[in-house]
Amino acid sequence: MSRPHASLRMAGAVALAAVGALLGAAPAAAAGLPASPPPATPAPSAPSPAPASAAGPADALVPLVDCVQDAPLGAVSSRTVVLGYRSTAASPVTVPAASGTNDLTAGTADRGQPSTFAPGEHHGVWLLTLDSAAEPDLAWRLGATAVRFDGAPACTAATAVAVSAPERISAGDTVSVSAAVTRMLLAPPSTGAIAFALDGGPAVTAPVSTSGVARADLPVAAAGAHTVTATYLPADGSGLLPSGGSATVTATAPSAPLEVAVGSVVTGSSSVLVTVARASAEGTASADLMTADGTAAAGADYSPLATTVALDEGQTTATVRVDLPPRPAGSPAATFFVLLQRASTAVTRASATVRLPAVPAAVPAAGNGANRAGALPGASSALPPDDPTDGAPATASTAQDLAMLAGGILLTAGGILGVLGLVRAVGMREARA
C-alpha cells in the first residue's frame, strides 16, 4: 500500500471516531445546544385525594342528640341516648343503616337507627342504650355529619317544643298557633311560658298548661310565607333548659266576594247547574251550599243537596249539579232555592231560584166509542158525528139516505130496460121496411 492511501485510511478512521464521539453525546450537542442531564428517577408522589362525589340525598340530613341519661348499674355505666334529626329535603329520604352514611362510628354500625327520614326537624326518633365506659367516644354519622353523645344535656333538664299552625290563612286574619313542651323520657313541664313570634317580630307570651301546652293568636297582615316561632321559657329554679320550634304559614290575598247562580231548566232536564263565582282569582274561599224547598219539594221535584264548595288560588268559579227526577204529567210549575252559608269571605248574592216548568197533561188515545160517555163530538175523530163507520146507531137521516140509494138503483134498472126496448123497436121497424 502506498503512503497516500495509508494517510487517507488513517484520516477516515479518525473521522469515524470523531463522529462516534459526537453521537455518544446528547443530540443537542450536535445542534450546538447544551447537553441535558440524564433524567432523574421520579420521586413517589403522594396519593391524590379521591374526587369528591356528587351530593347525595344523605347530605340533606343532620343528626341531633336530644339528651343523654346515665344510670350506673354496678360496674356498668348504662347510658340512654335520645336522638333525632333534621332534614332539609323536600321529600322523604331513605338511607340504609350501615351504608357508610348512616352508621355508628364504633362497634356495630347498625344499632336500630332509622333509615327513612321525613322533611323537617324531628326529636325523640330513637333511643340507644350503651355502656358509656366502654364506648365513651361513640357518635352517630348521618350524611356528612357525625354527632358525639358526650356533652349532650341530661334528659332530666332537656326540653323540646312542637309547634302546630294552619298551612294557609287569608292575609289580614289572625293565625291561631299552639305549642307543646315535652321532656325526653319524663312528663312534660307544667310551669314556664312560651313566647310566640311571627317573622321575628314582637313576642306574645302565654303560660303553659299542666300538660305543657300554650296557645296564641298572631295577626298576619301581608300575603306570603311567614315563620312562626315558639320558645319555651322555663320557670326560675326549675332546672329545665329552654328550647324552641317553628312552623311555616302561608297567607293568601283576601278573596273577592262570592255569589251563586243557577242555570235554566226546560222540560225534560235531568239536572240543573249551580255556579259559585267571584270576580278575582286571588286568595282562597269556601262556603257551604245547600238547597231549600219553595213550591217544589225535595225528593219529589228535585234531589236535596248539602256540600262545601272551595275555590283555590287562581280559581274563579266552582260548579255542582242538582239532580232533577222526572215529574208526573200535569205537574204545575214549581220553584226551589240554592243558598250559600258560612262563607269564608263576603257574599254579594247568597241565594238563587231554580224554576221548574209545568209538565203537560197526557193526551187520551183515539179509538172506537171515543165520542161516548160525554166526549165532545169530533174531539177524537175526524169523521162526522153520524158517520155509520163510527159504530153509533143509525139515525133518521141515515135511513133516508138508504131509501134514496134504493130508489136510484130502481131508476137505473128501469132506464136500462127502456133503452133495450127502444133498440128492439128500431130493429123491427127496419126489418119491415
C-alpha positions as CSV (number, residue, x, y, z in Angstrom):
1,M,0.0,0.0,0.0
2,S,1.3,3.4,-0.9
3,R,1.8,6.1,1.7
4,P,-1.0,8.4,0.2
5,H,-3.5,5.6,0.5
6,A,-2.5,4.8,4.1
7,S,-2.8,8.5,5.0
8,L,-6.3,8.5,3.6
9,R,-7.3,5.5,5.6
10,M,-5.9,7.0,8.8
11,A,-7.8,10.2,8.2
12,G,-11.1,8.2,7.6
13,A,-10.6,6.3,10.8
14,V,-10.1,9.5,12.8
15,A,-13.2,11.0,11.2
16,L,-15.3,7.9,12.1
17,A,-14.1,8.1,15.7
18,A,-15.0,11.7,15.9
19,V,-18.5,11.0,14.6
20,G,-18.9,8.2,17.1
21,A,-18.0,10.5,19.9
22,L,-20.4,13.1,18.8
23,L,-23.2,10.5,18.5
24,G,-22.4,9.3,22.1
25,A,-23.1,12.8,23.4
26,A,-26.6,14.4,23.5
27,P,-28.2,15.1,20.2
28,A,-28.5,18.7,21.3
29,A,-24.7,19.0,21.4
30,A,-24.7,18.1,17.7
31,A,-27.1,21.0,17.2
32,G,-25.0,23.4,19.2
33,L,-27.3,23.2,22.4
34,P,-26.1,22.3,25.9
35,A,-26.5,18.6,26.7
36,S,-29.3,17.8,29.1
37,P,-28.6,15.7,32.2
38,P,-29.9,12.2,32.2
39,P,-33.5,12.0,33.5
40,A,-33.8,11.6,37.2
41,T,-35.9,8.9,38.7
42,P,-39.2,10.4,39.8
43,A,-39.9,10.5,43.5
44,P,-43.0,8.7,44.6
45,S,-45.9,11.2,44.7
46,A,-48.4,11.4,47.4
47,P,-51.8,9.9,46.5
48,S,-54.2,12.4,45.2
49,P,-57.4,12.9,47.0
50,A,-60.3,11.0,45.6
51,P,-62.6,13.2,43.6
52,A,-65.5,14.4,45.6
53,S,-68.7,12.6,44.9
54,A,-71.8,14.5,43.9
55,A,-74.1,15.5,46.7
56,G,-76.4,12.7,47.6
57,P,-79.8,12.6,49.5
58,A,-78.0,11.9,52.8
59,D,-76.3,15.3,52.6
60,A,-79.7,16.9,53.4
61,L,-79.6,15.2,56.8
62,V,-78.2,16.3,60.2
63,P,-78.2,14.0,63.2
64,L,-79.4,15.5,66.6
65,V,-78.7,14.4,70.1
66,D,-81.7,15.4,72.2
67,C,-80.4,14.3,75.6
68,V,-78.4,11.7,77.5
69,Q,-79.4,9.9,80.6
70,D,-76.8,8.0,82.6
71,A,-77.8,5.3,85.1
72,P,-74.9,3.4,86.9
73,L,-75.7,-0.3,87.1
74,G,-73.0,-1.7,89.3
75,A,-69.8,-1.9,87.3
76,V,-71.6,-0.9,84.1
77,S,-72.3,2.8,83.3
78,S,-75.6,2.5,81.3
79,R,-76.3,5.4,79.1
80,T,-79.5,6.1,77.2
81,V,-79.2,8.5,74.3
82,V,-82.3,10.1,72.7
83,L,-81.7,11.1,69.1
84,G,-83.4,12.9,66.4
85,Y,-82.6,14.5,63.0
86,R,-83.2,17.5,60.8
87,S,-83.9,17.1,57.0
88,T,-83.8,20.0,54.5
89,A,-85.0,17.7,51.7
90,A,-88.5,18.4,50.2
91,S,-89.5,14.7,50.3
92,P,-88.6,11.7,52.5
93,V,-85.0,10.4,52.2
94,T,-84.0,6.8,52.6
95,V,-80.5,6.0,53.8
96,P,-80.0,2.3,54.8
97,A,-78.3,1.6,58.1
98,A,-74.7,0.6,58.0
99,S,-74.4,2.1,54.5
100,G,-71.4,4.3,55.2
101,T,-73.6,7.4,55.7
102,N,-75.9,6.1,58.4
103,D,-73.6,4.4,60.9
104,L,-72.4,4.3,64.5
105,T,-68.7,5.2,64.5
106,A,-67.5,2.3,66.6
107,G,-68.6,-1.3,67.0
108,T,-71.7,-2.5,65.2
109,A,-72.6,0.1,62.6
110,D,-76.3,-0.9,62.6
111,R,-78.0,-0.5,66.0
112,G,-81.5,0.1,65.0
113,Q,-81.2,3.7,63.8
114,P,-83.9,4.9,61.4
115,S,-83.4,4.6,57.6
116,T,-86.3,6.8,56.4
117,F,-86.2,10.5,57.2
118,A,-89.1,12.8,56.6
119,P,-88.6,16.5,55.9
120,G,-88.3,18.9,58.8
121,E,-86.9,18.6,62.3
122,H,-87.8,15.6,64.4
123,H,-86.9,14.8,68.1
124,G,-87.0,11.6,70.1
125,V,-86.9,9.5,67.0
126,W,-85.0,6.6,68.5
127,L,-83.3,5.6,71.8
128,L,-79.9,4.0,72.0
129,T,-78.6,2.3,75.2
130,L,-74.9,1.6,75.6
131,D,-72.1,1.2,78.1
132,S,-70.6,4.7,78.3
133,A,-67.4,3.4,79.9
134,A,-66.8,1.0,77.1
135,E,-67.7,3.4,74.3
136,P,-67.1,6.9,75.6
137,D,-66.5,8.4,72.1
138,L,-69.4,6.8,70.2
139,A,-71.1,9.0,67.6
140,W,-73.8,8.8,65.0
141,R,-72.7,9.5,61.5
142,L,-75.6,10.6,59.2
143,G,-74.8,12.0,55.8
144,A,-71.8,14.3,56.1
145,T,-72.1,15.0,59.8
146,A,-71.3,12.9,62.9
147,V,-72.6,13.9,66.3
148,R,-71.0,12.7,69.6
149,F,-73.1,11.6,72.6
150,D,-70.9,13.1,75.3
151,G,-71.7,16.7,76.2
152,A,-75.4,16.4,75.4
153,P,-77.8,17.7,78.1
154,A,-79.3,15.4,80.6
155,C,-82.8,14.2,79.8
156,T,-84.0,15.5,83.2
157,A,-83.3,19.0,82.0
158,A,-83.7,18.9,78.2
159,T,-87.0,20.1,76.6
160,A,-88.4,20.2,73.1
161,V,-91.1,22.3,71.5
162,A,-93.5,21.2,68.8
163,V,-95.4,24.0,67.0
164,S,-98.8,23.4,65.4
165,A,-100.2,26.0,62.9
166,P,-102.5,26.0,59.8
167,E,-100.8,25.8,56.5
168,R,-102.8,28.6,54.9
169,I,-104.8,31.6,56.1
170,S,-106.1,34.8,54.4
171,A,-103.9,37.9,54.7
172,G,-105.4,40.3,57.3
173,D,-106.6,37.4,59.5
174,T,-105.0,36.1,62.7
175,V,-103.3,32.7,62.8
176,S,-104.0,30.5,65.8
177,V,-100.9,28.6,66.9
178,S,-100.2,26.1,69.7
179,A,-97.0,24.7,71.1
180,A,-96.4,21.6,73.2
181,V,-93.4,21.4,75.5
182,T,-92.1,17.9,76.2
183,R,-89.2,16.3,78.1
184,M,-87.4,13.2,76.9
185,L,-88.3,10.2,79.0
186,L,-90.2,12.3,81.5
187,A,-93.6,14.1,81.9
188,P,-94.0,17.5,80.2
189,P,-93.3,20.5,82.3
190,S,-96.3,22.3,83.9
191,T,-94.5,25.6,84.6
192,G,-92.9,28.2,82.5
193,A,-94.2,30.1,79.4
194,I,-93.9,30.1,75.6
195,A,-93.1,33.2,73.7
196,F,-94.7,33.2,70.2
197,A,-93.4,35.5,67.4
198,L,-94.2,36.0,63.7
199,D,-91.1,36.5,61.5
200,G,-89.1,37.6,64.5
201,G,-91.5,40.4,65.4
202,P,-92.8,41.3,68.9
203,A,-93.4,38.2,71.1
204,V,-96.8,37.1,72.5
205,T,-96.2,35.2,75.8
206,A,-98.6,32.6,77.1
207,P,-98.2,30.3,80.2
208,V,-98.0,26.6,79.6
209,S,-100.8,24.4,81.0
210,T,-100.5,21.4,83.3
211,S,-100.0,19.4,80.1
212,G,-97.2,21.6,78.8
213,V,-99.3,23.3,76.1
214,A,-99.7,27.1,75.3
215,R,-101.7,28.9,72.6
216,A,-101.7,32.3,71.0
217,D,-103.2,34.3,68.1
218,L,-100.9,36.3,65.9
219,P,-102.1,38.9,63.3
220,V,-100.9,38.3,59.7
221,A,-101.1,41.4,57.7
222,A,-99.3,40.7,54.4
223,A,-99.7,37.9,51.9
224,G,-96.8,35.4,51.5
225,A,-94.9,32.8,53.6
226,H,-94.4,33.5,57.3
227,T,-92.5,31.7,60.0
228,V,-94.0,31.3,63.5
229,T,-91.5,30.6,66.3
230,A,-92.3,29.3,69.8
231,T,-89.6,29.5,72.5
232,Y,-90.0,27.7,75.9
233,L,-89.0,29.9,78.8
234,P,-88.5,27.7,81.9
235,A,-89.7,28.9,85.3
236,D,-87.0,30.2,87.6
237,G,-85.4,27.4,89.6
238,S,-86.9,24.6,87.6
239,G,-83.6,23.4,86.3
240,L,-85.0,22.9,82.8
241,L,-83.4,24.1,79.7
242,P,-85.1,26.5,77.1
243,S,-85.9,25.1,73.7
244,G,-87.8,26.3,70.6
245,G,-89.6,25.2,67.5
246,S,-91.1,26.7,64.4
247,A,-93.8,26.3,61.7
248,T,-94.5,27.9,58.3
249,V,-97.7,29.6,57.5
250,T,-98.7,30.9,54.0
251,A,-101.1,33.9,53.9
252,T,-103.0,34.4,50.7
253,A,-104.6,37.6,49.4
254,P,-108.2,38.3,50.5
255,S,-110.8,36.7,48.3
256,A,-113.3,38.7,46.3
257,P,-117.0,38.3,47.4
258,L,-118.9,35.2,46.3
259,E,-122.2,34.9,44.5
260,V,-124.3,31.9,43.5
261,A,-126.2,31.5,40.2
262,V,-128.2,28.7,38.6
263,G,-128.8,27.6,35.1
264,S,-132.2,27.4,33.3
265,V,-134.4,24.3,33.3
266,V,-136.5,23.1,30.4
267,T,-139.0,20.3,30.2
268,G,-137.0,17.0,30.3
269,S,-133.9,18.4,32.1
270,S,-132.4,15.8,34.4
271,S,-130.2,18.3,36.4
272,V,-129.6,22.0,36.9
273,L,-126.1,23.5,37.1
274,V,-125.2,25.7,40.2
275,T,-122.2,28.0,39.9
276,V,-120.4,29.8,42.8
277,A,-118.3,32.6,41.4
278,R,-116.1,35.6,42.3
279,A,-114.6,38.4,40.3
280,S,-111.0,37.8,41.2
281,A,-108.9,34.6,41.3
282,E,-106.7,35.8,44.2
283,G,-106.8,34.1,47.5
284,T,-108.9,31.1,48.7
285,A,-112.5,30.9,49.7
286,S,-115.1,28.4,50.7
287,A,-118.8,28.3,51.5
288,D,-121.5,25.7,52.4
289,L,-124.0,25.2,49.6
290,M,-127.5,23.8,50.3
291,T,-131.0,23.5,48.7
292,A,-134.3,24.6,50.3
293,D,-137.9,24.0,49.3
294,G,-140.1,26.6,47.6
295,T,-143.2,25.3,45.9
296,A,-141.1,22.3,44.8
297,A,-140.5,19.5,47.3
298,A,-137.1,17.9,48.0
299,G,-137.1,14.2,47.0
300,A,-140.1,14.6,44.7
301,D,-139.3,17.5,42.4
302,Y,-135.5,17.7,43.0
303,S,-132.7,15.8,44.9
304,P,-131.7,17.7,48.0
305,L,-128.0,18.9,48.2
306,A,-125.7,19.9,51.0
307,T,-122.0,20.3,50.3
308,T,-119.0,22.6,50.7
309,V,-117.6,24.5,47.7
310,A,-113.9,25.6,47.8
311,L,-112.1,28.0,45.5
312,D,-108.3,27.7,45.4
313,E,-105.8,30.3,44.5
314,G,-106.3,31.1,40.8
315,Q,-109.8,29.7,40.6
316,T,-112.8,32.0,39.9
317,T,-115.7,29.5,39.7
318,A,-116.8,26.2,41.1
319,T,-119.8,24.2,39.9
320,V,-122.1,21.5,41.2
321,R,-125.2,19.8,39.8
322,V,-128.6,19.3,41.4
323,D,-130.4,16.2,40.1
324,L,-134.0,16.6,38.8
325,P,-136.1,13.4,38.8
326,P,-138.9,13.0,36.2
327,R,-142.1,14.7,37.4
328,P,-145.6,13.3,36.7
329,A,-147.6,14.6,33.8
330,G,-149.7,17.6,34.6
331,S,-147.3,18.8,37.4
332,P,-147.5,22.6,37.7
333,A,-144.6,24.9,37.6
334,A,-142.6,25.0,40.8
335,T,-139.5,26.6,42.4
336,F,-136.8,25.8,44.9
337,F,-133.8,27.7,46.2
338,V,-130.0,27.3,46.4
339,L,-128.3,29.0,49.3
340,L,-124.7,30.0,50.3
341,Q,-124.0,29.8,54.0
342,R,-121.0,30.1,56.3
343,A,-118.7,31.6,53.7
344,S,-115.1,32.4,54.5
345,T,-115.4,35.8,52.7
346,A,-118.1,38.3,51.8
347,V,-121.1,37.3,49.8
348,T,-122.9,39.5,47.3
349,R,-125.6,37.1,46.3
350,A,-126.4,34.4,48.8
351,S,-129.4,32.7,47.1
352,A,-130.7,31.7,43.6
353,T,-134.1,30.4,42.5
354,V,-134.5,27.3,40.4
355,R,-137.7,27.4,38.3
356,L,-139.2,24.1,37.2
357,P,-141.5,24.3,34.2
358,A,-145.0,22.8,34.2
359,V,-145.3,19.3,32.8
360,P,-148.0,19.0,30.0
361,A,-151.0,16.7,30.8
362,A,-151.3,13.3,28.9
363,V,-153.4,13.3,25.6
364,P,-156.0,10.4,25.6
365,A,-155.6,7.9,22.8
366,A,-158.2,7.9,19.9
367,G,-160.4,4.8,19.3
368,N,-164.0,3.4,18.7
369,G,-166.5,4.9,21.1
370,A,-164.2,7.8,21.9
371,N,-167.2,10.2,21.5
372,R,-169.3,8.4,24.1
373,A,-169.6,9.0,27.7
374,G,-169.8,12.7,27.4
375,A,-166.9,13.1,24.9
376,L,-167.3,16.1,22.7
377,P,-168.3,15.2,19.1
378,G,-165.3,15.2,16.8
379,A,-162.8,15.6,19.7
380,S,-161.0,12.4,18.9
381,S,-162.1,11.6,15.4
382,A,-162.2,13.5,12.1
383,L,-165.4,11.7,10.9
384,P,-168.9,13.3,11.0
385,P,-170.8,12.6,14.2
386,D,-173.4,10.4,12.4
387,D,-171.0,8.5,10.3
388,P,-172.1,4.9,10.3
389,T,-168.5,3.6,10.5
390,D,-168.1,5.2,13.9
391,G,-170.1,2.4,15.4
392,A,-173.1,4.6,16.6
393,P,-176.8,3.5,15.9
394,A,-178.3,4.6,12.5
395,T,-180.2,7.9,12.8
396,A,-183.2,9.1,10.7
397,S,-181.0,10.8,8.2
398,T,-179.1,7.6,7.7
399,A,-182.4,5.7,6.9
400,Q,-183.4,8.4,4.3
401,D,-180.0,8.0,2.7
402,L,-180.6,4.3,2.3
403,A,-184.1,4.8,0.8
404,M,-182.7,7.3,-1.8
405,L,-180.0,4.8,-2.6
406,A,-182.6,2.0,-3.3
407,G,-184.7,4.4,-5.5
408,G,-181.6,5.2,-7.5
409,I,-181.0,1.6,-8.1
410,L,-184.6,1.0,-9.3
411,L,-184.5,4.0,-11.6
412,T,-181.2,2.8,-13.0
413,A,-182.7,-0.6,-13.7
414,G,-185.8,0.9,-15.4
415,G,-183.7,3.1,-17.6
416,I,-181.7,0.2,-18.8
417,L,-184.9,-1.8,-19.7
418,G,-186.2,1.3,-21.6
419,V,-183.1,1.6,-23.7
420,L,-183.3,-2.1,-24.6
421,G,-186.9,-1.8,-25.7
422,L,-186.2,1.2,-27.8
423,V,-183.3,-0.6,-29.6
424,R,-185.6,-3.6,-30.2
425,A,-188.4,-1.4,-31.7
426,V,-186.0,0.3,-34.1
427,G,-184.7,-3.1,-35.3
428,M,-188.2,-4.4,-36.0
429,R,-189.1,-1.2,-37.9
430,E,-186.1,-1.5,-40.2
431,A,-186.9,-5.1,-40.9
432,R,-190.4,-4.2,-42.1
433,A,-189.1,-1.6,-44.4
